[in-house]
Amino acid sequence: MLEKWKAGLVVSCQALEDEPLHGPHFMERMARAAQEGGAVGIRANGFHDIQAIRASIDLPIIGINKRKITGFDAFITPAKEDARLVQEAGADIIAIDATTQSRPESLEELIHYIKGELGKVVMADVSTVADGIRAQQLGCDLVGTTLAGYTQATMQKKSKDPDFDLLRGLVDQLHIPVIAEGRIHTPEQARKALQLGAFCVVVGGAITRPQEITRRFLEGMKE
């Protein structure tokens, strides 16, 4: 499965509850469009979206379940029950928050459950090189730059552009595949990520969020 992803494009099809395209029907259509455009995989959030996409296309799916739990910061597949929902919906890979943010269950316990009990590939969404090293040591199969700029430790470094420094550091330090994800807005940025050693690239908002695309055009026109 992963060999087919080498230097490929994974499209993240997600829409929050307050967005016009929220809902399984829209996300299934978006995934179908991505497949027709040549995507090698899909990233999707929530049981119903993943289930609808799985029933419609045969591409590998990175599944997550975003859930905010009172008293904890980690919200990307934070607990075993979230991982189980993602697995039951039909995802091939389960992505989790693998940062040092507070969480309801230990990272070690969650990874062991996904790999041992659910039998699924684990993608670690990280924000620092240290996160990535720890994720590899704990048995994660893939690492993504997904959370760069979205944790307390990295918010001050957040910019409009991808965190290429993090990508370089992870590629240099790890022997498992590193996926570039987060604030990749242009084909040129995606190509640069591959040139820096990314195994593949995940793009979301630049493809699947019309409101973001519209705003980006308007901002560019003003400049």
C-alpha positions, 0 to 999 in steps of 0.5 A: 500500500505505502509503496504506491504512495511514494512521491504521491498526493494524499488529499485531506477531505474534511469539513467542520460542522460550521462549514458549507460542505460538512457531511458524509455526502459532500466528503464522499464526492470530494474524495471521488473527485480527488481520486479522479484527479490522481490522488493516491490516498485520502485523509478523512475525519469521523466515522460517517465520513470515513464510512461513506468514502470507504464505500465509494472508493478503493484508495487507502484512507488515513482516518482520524477522529477529532474529539475535544475532551475536557481537560486535555489538549490532544484532539486527533484520535485521542483515545482507544475508543476513537481509534476503534471508530476509525477502524470500524469505519474502514480506514487503512491507517489511523493517525493520532496526535503524537505530540507531548500535549496532554491526553486522556490515555498514554501514547504508548498505550494507544499505539499498542492498541492500534497496532496490536488489537486493531491491526492497523498502521499508525501515523503519528501527527507531530509538531517537533523532531523530538515528537517524531523520534519518540513516535518512531521509538514507540512503533509508529509506522509513519510520521507527519508534520501535521501539527507543526504550529498547532501546539503550545510548543510550536505556535510561536513559529507558525507561519502561512507556509509549511514548516520545511525546517521540521520536515528536514529534521524529521527526514534526517533523524528518522528511518520511517516514512515522513509525510509532509502535511500542513499549510501546503498551498501550492504545487511548488510547495508540494514539490519542494517537500518531495525534494526535501525527502518527504515520502508523500504529501498531504494537501487539504484546504488548498484543494477541498475548502472552497472558502479558504481558496476564495479568501486566498485569491482575494488576499492575493488580488489585494496585494 
